[in-house]
Amino acid sequence: MTFKILVVDDESDLEVLITTKFRSRIHTGELGFVFALNGAIALEKLKTNTDINLVLSDINMPVMDGLTLLSKIKKEGFIQKTVIISAYGDIHNIRSAMNLGAFDFIMKPIDLKDLEITLEKAIEETLKIHETIELKIKLENERMEKEALILNHSKILELRVEERTEQLRIEKQKSDDLLLNILPLEIAEEIKLYGKSKAKTYSMVTVMFTDFVDFTRVSEKFSAELLVAEIDHCFSAFDEIIHKYKIEKIKTVGDAYICVGGMPVLTYTHATDIVRAAIEINEFMLLRKLEKEARREIPFQLRIGIHTGPLVAGIVGIKKFAFDIWGDTVNIAARMESSGEAGMINISETTKELVKDNFLCIARGKMEAKNKGELEMYFVEKEISA
């Protein structure tokens, strides 16, 4: 790379002197010289020739002198080193030049040896400055590259954390959904918070039992796959119906379907809600019967039993959680179902007293119930229009 020097002097003798002295180094491309007759021309050359490394300038020149040029170089922010040429004994101007940032000075008449030594020092210092600047630029670029890598790595980690968090959220949601399929919402929340759930007594709820009539006999005429598919179809419909009335499904046992209104969240319409759900279930089974008969298939028929009273509810065991209910109310609801008839909703006297203003209930009188003696029973005919 050529080290380029701007020589500023209004006398042509200096140009001849320099080109003669440094002829071989100019020829090899080691040094290059640009000449200007005054400071104004020199300033323009500095602006248009950004590869100039050093300025060698006389002080006394027309248009713009060397001191003014120095101040302009400093003001414009040029980084070039400047060597001043001054008349012998001109200490005042030399001091002014040094205060303005001149690197060194040469006395007139110019001694070629002194000129060479001074220029070599200035060249060496300039090259050091350039090396320092290049090193700073290199270090800054490396720093920026590292920051970019760190930022990119951080973004990748952040993205991975977000992806993992989303995966965990999805897995948790699946776990929560599964838990809610097994347990009532309030019980599931209690288990998530405390790791267990205490059994609770409910003073007044309504229990519904349903059961397919002659299930064993009818099921013998089905393949196992068709039997399971039919039960699933019916129980899925039951699930949707009781969900509308905020009734809690407890479990299915074989062909029996058990649900409760009024727990775990207390309601005062549990008896009415259960009877309405029972009527919808009966209507569904009637439509299903017509569909099956139209295809010359054997339909299932349903008995429904309902009773209202107190019970205890809670979780059984520590593995494979099962939410269950116990008490005489549960037993009587089961007796209402077994003492009923196909396609009918059989309710106890306690339930009848709670729903008689909303539903037409037909007394059956006292009926024998297994292990309970005789109990008053009623068939629900229909809902009374308002």
C-alpha positions, -999 to 999 in steps of 0.1 A, spaced: 0 0 0 13 35 -9 18 59 19 5 92 5 18 126 17 2 160 9 29 187 5 16 223 9 39 251 -2 37 281 -25 72 276 -38 78 250 -65 114 244 -53 101 221 -25 82 199 -50 114 194 -71 134 187 -39 111 161 -26 105 142 -59 142 141 -64 150 129 -29 124 102 -28 124 92 -65 132 55 -59 105 51 -31 80 69 -54 89 45 -82 84 14 -61 51 27 -49 62 29 -12 55 67 -11 32 90 -31 31 128 -30 2 152 -37 11 189 -40 -9 221 -32 1 258 -34 -18 270 -3 -40 258 26 -73 263 7 -63 240 -21 -48 215 4 -81 214 23 -100 206 -9 -75 178 -17 -80 163 18 -117 162 12 -114 145 -22 -84 123 -15 -93 103 16 -62 81 12 -38 109 22 -19 98 53 3 128 62 5 166 56 37 185 52 29 222 52 47 255 51 34 282 75 36 314 54 14 310 22 -11 332 4 -49 327 5 -47 303 35 -16 299 57 -3 268 74 -17 277 109 -52 282 95 -49 249 76 -39 232 109 -70 246 127 -93 236 98 -78 201 98 -85 199 136 -120 213 132 -129 190 103 -118 160 123 -91 148 98 -68 123 115 -38 129 94 -5 139 112 9 173 101 46 183 99 52 221 97 79 238 77 90 271 93 117 297 89 146 294 112 139 311 146 102 315 141 95 301 176 61 319 179 46 302 148 62 269 157 46 270 192 13 279 177 15 250 152 23 225 180 -6 238 201 -29 232 170 -18 195 169 13 195 146 33 163 150 68 179 143 85 208 124 113 213 100 134 244 97 142 263 65 164 261 46 154 224 45 181 198 53 173 167 33 186 143 60 165 161 86 135 160 62 139 122 57 142 115 95 112 137 104 91 121 77 101 86 88 91 94 124 58 108 112 52 79 89 59 54 117 36 72 141 8 75 114 11 38 107 8 30 144 -23 52 146 -38 34 116 -30 0 131 -46 10 164 -77 23 145 -79 -10 125 -75 -30 157 -102 -11 174 -125 -16 143 -116 -53 143 -123 -56 181 -156 -37 177 -166 -60 148 -157 -90 169 -177 -77 198 -207 -70 177 -205 -105 161 -203 -120 196 -232 -99 208 -251 -110 177 -243 -147 184 -253 -143 220 -285 -125 211 -292 -152 185 -284 -180 210 -306 -162 235 -334 -160 210 -330 -197 202 -331 -205 239 -361 -183 245 -379 -199 216 -370 -234 230 -383 -223 264 -415 -210 249 -419 -242 229 -413 -263 260 -436 -241 281 -463 -246 255 -457 -283 255 -460 -284 293 -492 -263 291 -507 -287 266 -497 -317 287 -511 -300 318 -543 -292 299 -546 -329 289 -540 -339 325 -566 -315 337 -591 -326 311 -585 -362 320 -590 -354 357 -622 -336 350 -635 -366 330 -630 -387 362 -639 -362 389 -662 -332 394 -645 -298 389 -645 -288 425 -631 -321 437 -604 -320 409 -593 -285 420 -591 -296 456 -569 -326 447 -546 -303 426 -543 -279 455 -540 -303 484 -532 -337 469 -564 -352 484 -601 -346 489 -622 -352 520 -655 -370 518 -684 -345 522 -720 -349 534 -748 -333 513 -781 -328 532 -803 -327 501 -796 -340 466 -815 -359 440 -801 -392 426 -811 -408 393 -805 -445 383 -812 -458 348 -810 -494 337 -817 -513 305 -847 -538 309 -837 -575 303 -802 -564 294 -787 -599 297 -813 -615 275 -812 -588 248 -774 -585 248 -771 -622 239 -785 -612 205 -757 -587 199 -721 -592 190 -697 -578 217 -687 -549 194 -722 -539 186 -733 -542 222 -705 -518 234 -712 -494 205 -749 -492 214 -742 -487 251 -717 -460 242 -741 -443 219 -768 -442 246 -746 -432 275 -730 -404 254 -764 -390 247 -772 -392 285 -740 -373 292 -750 -345 269 -785 -343 284 -774 -341 320 -747 -316 312 -774 -292 301 -789 -293 336 -755 -292 355 -761 -327 368 -730 -346 380 -724 -380 364 -711 -404 390 -704 -436 371 -717 -464 349 -718 -500 361 -725 -524 333 -757 -511 318 -766 -489 348 -761 -451 346 -759 -431 379 -760 -393 383 -768 -367 410 -782 -332 410 -774 -306 437 -737 -316 443 -709 -309 445 -722 -274 439 -754 -268 458 -785 -260 438 -822 -256 449 -836 -270 416 -818 -303 417 -850 -324 418 -866 -305 390 -834 -306 370 -831 -344 374 -867 -350 364 -864 -328 333 -832 -347 323 -850 -380 329 -878 -369 305 -853 -360 278 -835 -393 283 -868 -412 279 -876 -392 247 -841 -401 234 -847 -438 241 -881 -437 224 -866 -422 192 -838 -447 194 -864 -476 197 -882 -464 166 -848 -462 147 -838 -497 157 -872 -512 149 -872 -495 115 -839 -514 108 -855 -546 122 -830 -545 151 -838 -553 188 -840 -520 208 -831 -515 245 -858 -502 268 -850 -482 299 -862 -479 335 -855 -447 355 -856 -443 392 -852 -411 412 -850 -403 449 -841 -372 469 -823 -371 503 -789 -368 521 -758 -387 511 -720 -388 515 -697 -383 485 -660 -387 481 -630 -404 465 -623 -440 469 -587 -453 471 -554 -438 463 -549 -452 428 -573 -449 398 -594 -423 416 -632 -430 416 -657 -404 429 -686 -422 445 -717 -417 466 -730 -436 496 -761 -436 518 -797 -447 520 -807 -421 494 -786 -440 469 -801 -473 479 -837 -460 476 -830 -444 442 -817 -478 430 -850 -494 444 -870 -468 425 -854 -479 393 -857 -517 399 -894 -512 409 -902 -492 379 -914 -501 344 -898 -498 309 -902 -464 295 -913 -449 328 -898 -425 353 -904 -439 389 -899 -413 417 -901 -415 455 -926 -395 476 -898 -372 488 -890 -363 452 -927 -360 442 -932 -333 469 -904 -312 455 -916 -314 418 -954 -318 420 -959 -281 410 -939 -286 378 -948 -322 368 -979 -344 366 -971 -373 389 -994 -404 390 -995 -423 423 -987 -459 422 -994 -465 458 -972 -484 481 -949 -508 463 -926 -534 477 -889 -525 475 -862 -550 482 -849 -546 518 -869 -514 522 -904 -528 526 -933 -508 511 -925 -474 497 -948 -448 480 -940 -445 444 -951 -422 415 -947 -422 378 -939 -388 362 -962 -384 332 -952 -350 318 -941 -315 327 -970 -291 335 -971 -261 311 -968 -227 328 
